[in-house]
Amino acid sequence: MAKTNLSSMSIEDLLKLRDDIGSVLSKKASHLQSQLAALGDGKWSGIAGKRASKMKGRKVAPKYRNPKNPSETWAGRGAMPRWMAAEIKKGKKREHFAIDKAAKKAKRKAVKKSPRKRKTVESAKSAEA
């Protein structure tokens, strides 16, 4: 292919060259698409589809709770709820509404591990006396 000095070409010649290149590229793309369709099952459309997130549609545990109405919770995703926005505007911090999961786990473990006091025969007799 002969080298062309683009800076010496006129605007009309450059526009014509651009159109020629565009038509050659579109012919080549359509040829490649037809080859791919012949190789595959015909579902190839030439446009890559969006991949959905693996987390889409899944529930996430709440991270924040409204102290005034405990049924109102927020997982920290999406838009901030109005009740939280209003309280933050008043001067509270987001951490004020956090659900402390570590404290709940420690509380559960403490309840499970706490030794039960059993009444023995001796303690029952000393209590009677």
Secondary structure, DSSP 8 states (H G I E B T S, - for coil): -----GGGS-HHHHHHHHHHHHHHHHHHHHHHHHHHHHHS-S---SS------TTTT------EE-SSSTT-EE-S-SS--HHHHHHHHHT--GGGGB--HHHHHHHHHHHHHS------HHHHHHHH-
